[in-house]
Amino acid sequence: MTDNTGNAAQGAAGEQQPLLRLTDLEVAFESSTGTVPAVRKANLTIYPGQSIAIVGESGSGKSTTAAAVIGLLPGTGKVVGGKIEFDGRDITHLSKRQLVELRGSSIGMIPQDPMSNLNPVWRIGTQVEEALVANGMPRGSAARKRTIEVLGEAGLPDADRRARQYPHEFSGGMRQRALIAIGLASDPKLLIADEPTSALDVTVQRQILDHLEKLTSSRGTAVMFITHDLGLAAERASHIVVMHRGRVVESGPSLEILTNPTHPYTKRLVSAAPSISNSRVRAVQRDLDPTTIEVVTESEPREGGDTIIQIENLVKEFKIPGSKEPLRAVDDVSFKLRRGTTLAVVGESGSGKSTVANMVLRLLEPTSGRILFEGQDITSMSKAELFKMRRRMQVVFQNPYGSLDPTYSVFRVIDEPLRTHHYGEGSGSDRRKAREARVADLLDMVSLPKSAMRRFPNELSGGQRQRVAIARALALNPEVIVLDEAVSALDVLVQDQILGLLNNLQSDLDLSYLFITHDLAVVRENADDIVVMQRGRVVEQGPADVVFANPETDYTRELIEAVPGGTLPIGQFADLDT
């Protein structure tokens, strides 16, 4: 498939001519300090109707490669070397007008974030119609009719009515379908799908990917997936291209890359990928390198201690404007969190899992029911009692970009809860010195250098930001940490590092985790117990091994089966010492 790995795909394709060929592609950005290379001597070939996936962590160059193909490099980015050939034509240095003619009609694109890429003040139908008009269809009844057809083909029921709605009236899955409709509106020969389902629940993700596969295969459209999800890549693409620091380091058939990776980076990537076929893991720090966390399989579940949090018959109702009946978001939910263990609450968007977490944290008031922390009902606590309880229960949110104040230094971010809760003895400078020492200890605990305290969030990577968020959560020596989708926004290698860190901290500090997530592969490797929620109710709960081995409900079974690459042997073949 690629020039890096010989002619395996070409042989399979016979005498078929390539649809897209990149030869020694180089992309660079101009900065105040000079030229910064982003893609270096990249080679790949895609044939008509073929599906490939470009995988790698943030900054690997995968999205930049795709943007170069479609002529949408941001800012000062430009192709500085090599060649891009599409359908036998050199498109490396086309004019803006020529690129506009190419986009949509020949190369379509599904961008990553539907909320950012759909105009919030335009109706969905208007935005699809604009794509059709931009590619040659005259405005009028024919364009409107085709718009409805395209939305129907993308899997939106009642497309005529949906075309008149706005993006905020759509669910995440429906917005993604609208983007698919726009991307495929003019029947392109190549579709670039940039993290097309990263923000979606696994069941919605499977529906979207199944429909996308059906649409593209029926039209003979080639697909280039850009993703950090190795399971998705292996399941949906015939070939995988691995990029690292701007270079293609390995490529080949998907199962071959999974089962026999040869490049050290690919081995790390495969080993780090969570999979429901793996066993639960725990983390141990290596003595020689305290920043490296070795993950080892646990043969037996953690015993845990007494119950630290008990939820009894919890209910939460919201008043809906214009409706006499309230919305019951959480309906008679009960479960227990054992001390020193991880309890995962899983389910689709709208299942009520985050609402439960917010009530446990007392960020929302329950309508009825009890939340017991070591036997004491926190729903009846006074403000003073609640203030003391917050030292013992902390939270790490999903998005480290949004949960850290960009105007605060790292020191001030971690120092804030210490100041709020009057950490340290004495007064004035003594307390300040105590807090400084505590911040330094916390940074060391999450494997960040002491020098990081002088930096600001925008100077840190996503993984470093999440480490700062974890350090802040640990500042007051809590007993329970609520992790609300705390690793879902991270690349697989960074995610693996953060999960290893959390497992290690749990072992060292006897922490109890309430893990809110829709990622069952992560749950399989890190949770001791599972609570499955659907439409506000608990439909199944029990030890993780039991739930995964013998799910009792069809809903749980569907969640497990929908995990991309769930039955593939991801993470079992990488020899990290090679």
PAKE-781098 format. One record per residue (C-alpha): residue in three letters; x, y, z; residue number from 0. Coordinates in steps of 0.25 Angstrom, whole numbers, plus 2048, in hexadecimal, padded with zeros to 3 digits. Layout:
N
ala|X|Y|Z|NUM
...
//
This chain:
578
met|800|800|800|0
thr|80B|80A|803|1
asp|819|80C|7FD|2
asn|81F|809|80A|3
thr|81A|7FB|80B|4
gly|81B|7F5|7FD|5
asn|810|7F2|7F3|6
ala|807|7E9|7FB|7
ala|7FB|7F1|7F9|8
gln|7FE|7F4|7EA|9
gly|7FF|7E5|7E8|10
ala|7F1|7E3|7EE|11
ala|7EC|7EF|7E6|12
gly|7F1|7E9|7D9|13
glu|7F4|7F3|7CE|14
gln|7EB|7FD|7D4|15
gln|7F0|80B|7D4|16
pro|7F2|812|7E2|17
leu|7E7|81C|7E6|18
leu|7F0|824|7EF|19
arg|800|823|7F0|20
leu|808|82B|7F9|21
thr|817|82B|7F5|22
asp|821|830|7FF|23
leu|817|83B|804|24
glu|81D|846|80D|25
val|814|850|814|26
ala|81A|85B|81D|27
phe|814|867|825|28
glu|81B|875|827|29
ser|81D|87A|835|30
ser|824|885|83C|31
thr|830|87C|83E|32
gly|830|877|830|33
thr|82B|86B|828|34
val|824|860|82F|35
pro|823|852|828|36
ala|816|84B|82A|37
val|816|840|81F|38
arg|823|83A|81B|39
lys|825|832|80E|40
ala|818|82B|80F|41
asn|814|820|805|42
leu|806|81A|804|43
thr|7FD|814|7F9|44
ile|7EE|812|7F9|45
tyr|7E7|80B|7EE|46
pro|7D8|80D|7EA|47
gly|7CE|807|7F4|48
gln|7D9|804|7FE|49
ser|7D8|808|80D|50
ile|7E5|80C|814|51
ala|7E7|812|822|52
ile|7F2|81B|826|53
val|7F5|81A|835|54
gly|7FE|821|83F|55
glu|7FE|82A|84B|56
ser|7FB|839|84B|57
gly|807|840|843|58
ser|80A|834|83B|59
gly|806|83B|82E|60
lys|7FA|832|82A|61
ser|7F0|83E|829|62
thr|7FA|847|823|63
thr|7FC|83C|818|64
ala|7ED|83C|815|65
ala|7EC|84B|815|66
ala|7F7|84C|80B|67
val|7F0|842|802|68
ile|7E3|84A|802|69
gly|7EB|858|802|70
leu|7E6|85C|810|71
leu|7F3|85E|817|72
pro|7F1|868|822|73
gly|7F8|875|825|74
thr|806|875|81F|75
gly|806|867|81B|76
lys|80B|863|80D|77
val|810|857|805|78
val|81F|859|804|79
gly|823|84D|7FD|80
gly|81E|840|7F6|81
lys|812|83E|7EE|82
ile|803|83B|7EF|83
glu|7FC|834|7E4|84
phe|7ED|832|7E3|85
asp|7E7|829|7D8|86
gly|7F3|82B|7D0|87
arg|7F4|83A|7D1|88
asp|7FF|841|7D9|89
ile|7F7|84A|7E3|90
thr|803|84E|7EC|91
his|803|85D|7E8|92
leu|7F5|860|7E3|93
ser|7EF|86E|7E3|94
lys|7E4|871|7ED|95
arg|7DA|871|7E2|96
gln|7DE|863|7DE|97
leu|7DE|85E|7EC|98
val|7D0|863|7EE|99
glu|7CC|85B|7E2|100
leu|7D3|84E|7E7|101
arg|7CD|84F|7F5|102
gly|7BF|848|7F6|103
ser|7BE|844|7E8|104
ser|7CA|83B|7E9|105
ile|7CF|83B|7F7|106
gly|7C5|83C|802|107
met|7C8|83E|811|108
ile|7C1|83B|81E|109
pro|7C8|844|829|110
gln|7C9|840|837|111
asp|7C0|848|840|112
pro|7B2|84A|83A|113
met|7AF|856|844|114
ser|7BB|85E|83F|115
asn|7B9|85A|830|116
leu|7AA|85D|82F|117
asn|7A5|86B|82E|118
pro|79C|86D|83B|119
val|793|878|834|120
trp|791|870|827|121
arg|787|865|825|122
ile|78C|857|823|123
gly|786|857|815|124
thr|78C|864|811|125
gln|79A|85F|814|126
val|798|852|80C|127
glu|792|85B|801|128
glu|79E|864|801|129
ala|7A7|858|7FF|130
leu|79F|854|7F3|131
val|79F|862|7ED|132
ala|7AE|863|7EF|133
asn|7B0|857|7E7|134
gly|7A8|85B|7DB|135
met|799|858|7DE|136
pro|790|865|7DB|137
arg|788|86A|7E7|138
gly|779|867|7E7|139
ser|770|85C|7E8|140
ala|779|852|7E3|141
ala|784|855|7ED|142
arg|77A|855|7F8|143
lys|775|847|7F4|144
arg|783|842|7F3|145
thr|786|848|801|146
ile|77B|83F|807|147
glu|77F|833|7FF|148
val|78E|835|804|149
leu|789|836|813|150
gly|780|82A|811|151
glu|78C|822|80B|152
ala|795|826|817|153
gly|78B|81F|820|154
leu|782|82B|826|155
pro|774|827|827|156
asp|769|831|823|157
ala|774|838|81B|158
asp|76A|843|816|159
arg|767|848|824|160
arg|776|846|828|161
ala|77A|84F|81D|162
arg|773|85A|823|163
gln|779|859|831|164
tyr|786|85F|837|165
pro|792|858|83C|166
his|78F|85A|84A|167
glu|782|852|848|168
phe|78A|846|844|169
ser|791|83B|84D|170
gly|7A0|839|84B|171
gly|79D|82D|842|172
met|793|835|839|173
arg|79D|840|838|174
gln|7A8|836|833|175
arg|79E|830|829|176
ala|79B|83F|824|177
leu|7AB|840|822|178
ile|7AB|833|81A|179
ala|7A0|838|812|180
ile|7A8|844|80E|181
gly|7B5|83C|80C|182
leu|7AE|833|802|183
ala|7A4|83C|7FC|184
ser|7AB|83D|7EF|185
asp|7B0|82F|7EE|186
pro|7BF|831|7F0|187
lys|7C9|826|7EC|188
leu|7D0|828|7F9|189
leu|7CB|82B|807|190
ile|7D4|830|812|191
ala|7CD|82C|820|192
asp|7D5|834|82A|193
glu|7D2|82D|838|194
pro|7C3|82C|833|195
thr|7BE|825|840|196
ser|7C7|829|84B|197
ala|7BD|831|853|198
leu|7B2|826|851|199
asp|7AD|81B|85A|200
val|7B1|80D|855|201
thr|7A3|809|851|202
val|7A1|816|849|203
gln|7AF|815|844|204
arg|7AD|807|83E|205
gln|7A0|80B|838|206
ile|7A7|817|831|207
leu|7B3|80F|82C|208
asp|7AA|804|827|209
his|7A2|80E|81F|210
leu|7AE|815|81A|211
glu|7B4|807|816|212
lys|7A7|804|80E|213
leu|7A6|811|807|214
thr|7B5|811|803|215
ser|7B5|803|7FE|216
ser|7A9|805|7F6|217
arg|7AF|811|7EF|218
gly|7BD|80B|7EE|219
thr|7C2|817|7F6|220
ala|7D0|815|7FC|221
val|7D1|819|80B|222
met|7DD|81F|813|223
phe|7DA|81E|822|224
ile|7E2|827|82B|225
thr|7E2|822|839|226
his|7E9|81E|846|227
asp|7DF|813|848|228
leu|7E7|806|844|229
gly|7DB|7FE|846|230
leu|7D3|806|83C|231
ala|7DE|806|832|232
ala|7E0|7F7|833|233
glu|7D1|7F4|832|234
arg|7CD|7FF|827|235
ala|7DA|800|81E|236
ser|7E1|7F5|816|237
his|7EE|7FC|818|238
ile|7F5|804|823|239
val|7FF|80F|821|240
val|806|812|82E|241
met|80C|820|82F|242
his|816|825|83A|243
arg|81C|833|83A|244
gly|818|836|82C|245
arg|81D|829|826|246
val|816|81D|821|247
val|81D|812|82A|248
glu|815|806|826|249
ser|80A|802|81D|250
gly|803|7F5|819|251
pro|7F6|7ED|81A|252
ser|7EF|7F0|827|253
leu|7EF|7E2|82D|254
glu|7FE|7E1|82A|255
ile|801|7EE|831|256
leu|7F9|7EA|83D|257
thr|7FF|7DC|83E|258
asn|80D|7DE|83A|259
pro|812|7ED|83B|260
thr|820|7EF|837|261
his|823|7FE|83B|262
pro|826|801|849|263
tyr|81B|80C|849|264
thr|811|803|843|265
lys|814|7F9|84E|266
arg|811|804|858|267
leu|805|808|851|268
val|7FF|7FA|850|269
ser|803|7F7|85F|270
ala|7FD|803|864|271
ala|7EF|802|85D|272
pro|7E4|7FD|867|273
ser|7DC|7F1|862|274
ile|7D1|7EA|868|275
ser|7D8|7DD|865|276
asn|7E3|7E1|86F|277
ser|7E3|7DE|87E|278
arg|7E2|7E8|889|279
val|7EF|7EF|88C|280
arg|7F6|7F6|897|281
ala|802|7FF|897|282
val|810|7FE|89D|283
gln|81B|808|89C|284
arg|829|803|898|285
asp|833|806|8A2|286
leu|83D|80A|898|287
asp|834|815|892|288
pro|829|81A|89B|289
thr|823|821|88F|290
thr|820|814|887|291
ile|814|80C|88C|292
glu|814|7FD|889|293
val|806|7F7|887|294
val|805|7E9|88B|295
thr|7F9|7E0|88A|296
glu|7F1|7DD|897|297
ser|7ED|7CE|898|298
glu|7E3|7D1|8A4|299
pro|7DA|7DD|8A6|300
arg|7DD|7E6|8B1|301
glu|7D6|7E3|8BE|302
gly|7D3|7F1|8C2|303
gly|7CF|7F5|8D0|304
asp|7C2|7FA|8D6|305
thr|7B8|802|8CF|306
ile|7BD|811|8CE|307
ile|7B1|816|8C5|308
gln|7A3|810|8C5|309
ile|798|815|8BB|310
glu|78A|812|8C0|311
asn|77E|814|8B7|312
leu|783|821|8B0|313
val|77A|829|8A8|314
lys|77C|836|8A0|315
glu|771|83D|898|316
phe|772|84A|890|317
lys|767|853|88D|318
ile|765|855|87E|319
pro|760|863|879|320
gly|752|861|873|321
ser|750|853|878|322
lys|748|84F|885|323
glu|750|842|886|324
pro|75E|843|88B|325
leu|769|83C|885|326
arg|76E|830|88D|327
ala|77D|82F|88A|328
val|781|826|895|329
asp|776|81C|89A|330
asp|778|814|8A7|331
val|787|811|8A5|332
ser|78E|809|8B0|333
phe|79D|804|8B1|334
lys|7A9|803|8BA|335
leu|7B8|808|8B8|336
arg|7C1|7FF|8C0|337
arg|7CD|806|8C6|338
gly|7DA|805|8BE|339
thr|7D3|800|8B1|340
thr|7CE|806|8A4|341
leu|7C0|806|8A1|342
ala|7BC|809|893|343
val|7AF|80F|88F|344
val|7AC|80D|880|345
gly|7A1|810|876|346
glu|79E|818|86A|347
ser|79C|827|86A|348
gly|78F|82B|872|349
ser|790|81E|87A|350
gly|791|826|887|351
lys|7A0|822|88B|352
ser|7A5|831|88B|353
thr|799|836|893|354
val|79C|82B|89D|355
ala|7AA|82F|89E|356
asn|7A6|83E|8A0|357
met|79C|83A|8AB|358
val|7A7|832|8B2|359
leu|7B0|83F|8B2|360
arg|7A4|847|8B6|361
leu|7A5|850|8AA|362
leu|796|84C|8A8|363
glu|78C|84A|8B2|364
pro|784|83C|8B2|365
thr|775|83C|8B1|366
ser|775|830|8BA|367
gly|77E|825|8BF|368
arg|78A|825|8C8|369
ile|799|826|8C5|370
leu|7A1|820|8D1|371
phe|7B0|823|8D3|372
glu|7B5|81A|8DD|373
gly|7A7|818|8E2|374
gln|7A4|827|8E3|375
asp|799|82D|8DA|376
ile|7A0|838|8D2|377
thr|792|83D|8CC|378
ser|78F|842|8DA|379
met|79C|849|8DE|380
ser|79D|857|8E2|381
lys|7A6|860|8DA|382
ala|7B1|85F|8E4|383
glu|7B1|850|8E4|384
leu|7B0|850|8D5|385
phe|7BD|859|8D5|386
lys|7C4|84F|8DD|387
met|7BF|843|8D5|388
arg|7C5|849|8C8|389
arg|7D3|847|8CD|390
arg|7D0|838|8CD|391
met|7C9|837|8BF|392
gln|7CF|83E|8B3|393
val|7CD|83D|8A4|394
val|7D5|83D|897|395
phe|7CD|842|88B|396
gln|7CD|83D|87C|397
asn|7D3|849|876|398
pro|7E0|84E|87B|399
tyr|7E0|85A|872|400
gly|7D3|85F|878|401
ser|7D5|85A|887|402
leu|7E1|862|889|403
asp|7E1|872|88A|404
pro|7EA|876|87E|405
thr|7ED|883|886|406
tyr|7F3|87B|892|407
ser|801|875|893|408
val|802|866|896|409
phe|806|86A|8A4|410
arg|7FA|873|8A6|411
val|7F1|868|8A0|412
ile|7F6|85D|8AA|413
asp|7F7|868|8B5|414
glu|7E9|86C|8B4|415
pro|7E2|861|8BC|416
leu|7EE|862|8C7|417
arg|7EB|870|8C9|418
thr|7DC|86E|8C9|419
his|7DD|864|8D4|420
his|7E8|86B|8DC|421
tyr|7F3|860|8DA|422
gly|7FF|861|8E2|423
glu|802|866|8F1|424
gly|806|873|8F6|425
ser|802|880|8EE|426
gly|808|888|8E2|427
ser|815|884|8DD|428
asp|815|876|8E4|429
arg|808|872|8DD|430
arg|80D|877|8D0|431
lys|81A|86F|8D1|432
ala|811|863|8D6|433
arg|808|864|8C9|434
glu|814|866|8C0|435
ala|81A|859|8C6|436
arg|80D|852|8C4|437
val|80C|857|8B5|438
ala|81A|852|8B2|439
asp|817|844|8B9|440
leu|80A|843|8B1|441
leu|811|846|8A4|442
asp|81B|83B|8A7|443
met|810|832|8AA|444
val|80A|834|89C|445
ser|818|833|895|446
leu|819|842|892|447
pro|825|84A|894|448
lys|825|855|89F|449
ser|828|85F|894|450
ala|81A|85C|88F|451
met|814|865|89A|452
arg|818|871|893|453
arg|812|86E|886|454
phe|803|870|881|455
pro|7F9|866|87C|456
asn|7FB|86B|86D|457
glu|80A|867|86E|458
leu|807|859|872|459
ser|802|84D|86A|460
gly|7F5|846|86C|461
gly|7FB|83B|874|462
gln|803|845|87D|463
arg|7F6|84D|87F|464
gln|7EF|841|884|465
arg|7FA|83E|88D|466
val|7F9|84C|893|467
ala|7EA|849|895|468
ile|7ED|83C|89C|469
ala|7F7|843|8A5|470
arg|7ED|84E|8A8|471
ala|7E3|843|8AC|472
leu|7ED|83C|8B5|473
ala|7F1|849|8BC|474
leu|7E9|847|8C8|475
asn|7EB|838|8CA|476
pro|7DD|833|8C6|477
glu|7D8|825|8C8|478
val|7CF|825|8BB|479
ile|7D1|82B|8AD|480
val|7C6|82C|8A3|481
leu|7CC|82B|895|482
asp|7C2|830|88B|483
glu|7C7|82C|87D|484
ala|7D5|82F|882|485
val|7DC|828|877|486
ser|7D2|829|86B|487
ala|7D9|835|865|488
leu|7E7|82F|865|489
asp|7EF|828|85B|490
val|7F1|819|85D|491
leu|7FF|81A|862|492
val|7FC|826|86B|493
gln|7F0|81F|870|494
asp|7F8|813|874|495
gln|802|81B|87C|496
ile|7F6|822|883|497
leu|7EF|815|886|498
gly|7FC|80F|88B|499
leu|7FE|81B|894|500
leu|7F0|81A|89A|501
asn|7F2|80B|89C|502
asn|800|80E|8A3|503
leu|7FA|819|8AC|504
gln|7EE|811|8B0|505
ser|7F8|806|8B4|506
asp|801|80F|8BC|507
leu|7F6|818|8C2|508
asp|7EA|80E|8C4|509
leu|7E1|817|8BB|510
ser|7D3|813|8B7|511
tyr|7CF|817|8A9|512
leu|7C1|81A|8A3|513
phe|7C4|819|894|514
ile|7BA|81F|88B|515
thr|7BC|81B|87D|516
his|7B6|816|870|517
asp|7C3|80F|86C|518
leu|7C2|800|86F|519
ala|7D0|7FC|86B|520
val|7D5|805|875|521
val|7CB|800|880|522
arg|7D0|7F2|87C|523
glu|7DE|7F4|880|524
asn|7DC|7FD|88C|525
ala|7CF|7FB|893|526
asp|7CC|7F1|89F|527
asp|7BD|7F3|89E|528
ile|7B3|7F8|894|529
val|7A6|7FF|894|530
val|79F|800|887|531
met|794|80B|885|532
gln|78A|80D|87A|533
arg|77F|818|87A|534
gly|782|81C|889|535
arg|781|80E|88E|536
val|78B|803|893|537
val|789|7F7|889|538
glu|795|7EF|88E|539
gln|7A0|7EF|898|540
gly|7AB|7E6|89E|541
pro|7BA|7E2|89D|542
ala|7C0|7E7|890|543
asp|7C5|7D9|88C|544
val|7B7|7D3|88E|545
val|7B0|7DE|886|546
phe|7B9|7DD|87B|547
ala|7B9|7CE|87A|548
asn|7AA|7CC|87C|549
pro|7A2|7D9|87A|550
glu|794|7D7|87F|551
thr|78C|7E1|877|552
asp|78C|7E3|867|553
tyr|790|7F2|86A|554
thr|79D|7EE|871|555
arg|7A0|7E4|866|556
glu|79D|7EF|85B|557
leu|7A7|7F8|862|558
ile|7B2|7EE|863|559
glu|7B0|7E9|855|560
ala|7B0|7F8|850|561
val|7BF|7FA|855|562
pro|7C7|7FC|848|563
gly|7D1|7F1|846|564
gly|7CB|7EA|853|565
thr|7CE|7DC|84F|566
leu|7DB|7DF|848|567
pro|7E8|7DC|850|568
ile|7ED|7EA|852|569
gly|7F7|7ED|85C|570
gln|7FC|7DE|85E|571
phe|807|7DD|854|572
ala|810|7E9|856|573
asp|81E|7E5|85C|574
leu|822|7F2|862|575
asp|830|7EE|864|576
thr|833|7EB|856|577
//
